[in-house]
Amino acid sequence: MRKKILCCLLIITMGLLLVGCSEEKEMSSLDKILKEDNYIIVDVRTKEEYDTSHVKDSINIPYDEIDENVELDKDKTILVYCKSGGRSNIAYNTLKDLGYDVMDLGAFDSIDLEKE
């Protein structure tokens, strides 16, 4: 019985370590992009939402206006966000399909970057 408990604890501990490592890896990817200063932040919410508050130095392109006519620097990583993560996911997929290097930051309120 004791052996089973120890085995379960070991499996749970290893699982928690793996989850922690994957979150840390994603965070370090964002930190690396920010440190290299080779990115564009795109707020994909409506103009009204953007005007209320947005990430400092971001530009506003509503998600439903992102198509092959959007001209962003393909040498830079495009960071997208919206209110809850749904629209940024759509924008992420569209930009990926258009050949951009893109990262979805998700929900505005959970982004730990300076806002204005």
N, C-alpha and C positions, 0 to 999 in steps of 0.2 A: 504494500500500500504506500509506504513511504517513498519507494522508488518511483511509483506512478506520479505522485505529487511533485517530486523533484523534476521529473521529466516534463510535466505540464508547465511548471514554472520556468524551466529552461526554454521551452517553445514560446511561451508568452513573452519572455524577455527578449528573445531573438526577434520576434515579430515587432515589438516596440522599437527596437534598435533600427530595424530596417525602415520603418515608417519615419522615424526621426532623421535618418540619413537622406531619404528622398526629399523631405521638406527642406533640409539644410542645403541640398544640392540645388534645388530650384531657387532658393534665396541667394545662394552664391552666384548663380547665373545672372540674376538681376543686378546684384552688386557689381559683377564684372562689367556688364553692359553700361551701367551708370558710371563706373570708374573710367571706362574707355571714352566716355563722352561722345559716342558715335550713334546717337539714337534720335528718334522723333517721337514725342508723346502725342497720341491722337485720342481726343475725347470724342466718342462716337454717339453721344447723347444729342438731344435737340439743342438748337441755339439758345432757347430759353433756359434749359438746364445748365448749359455751359456758362451763360451770363450770370447765373446765380452764384456759382462757385465752380472752380476747376483746378486741376493740378497746374502749378506754376510752369510757365513756358510751353504748355500744351497748345495744340491747335484743334479746332473743332471741325470735324467732318462727320455729319450724321451717318450712322451705319448704312442707311438705305441709299446714300449717295456715293458709296464706295463701289466703284466699278472700274473698267479698263481705262476710263478717262481721268482717273485720279493720278496725279503726278507727284509721287514722293520719291525721295532719293533711295534707290535700290542698294546703295552702298551702306545705308544705315539700318539699324534695327528699328522696327516700328513697334512701339508699345501702345496697346489699345486698352481702353477701359470704358465702362458705362456705369449706370446706376447699380445694377444688381449682377451683372455678368452675362446676361442673355444676349444683348446686342453686341457686346464686345466679342463674344464667341462667334457670332455670325460674321462680324468684321474680320476677325482673326482668320476664319476659313476663306473668306473672299480674298483677303490680301495674300494668304499662302498660295491660293490658286493662281494669283496674278504674279507670283514669283518673288514676293517680298520675304525677308527675314523678319518674322513677327513674333511678339510675345503678348499674351493676353494677361493683363494685370487684374482683370475681374472687376469687382465692385468698387466704386468710388470711395465709399466710406471705409473700406478696408485697406486702402492704399496708404502706405506710410511715406508719402512724399509731400513736400511743401505745397500748400494750396492757397489760392487767392480767390 
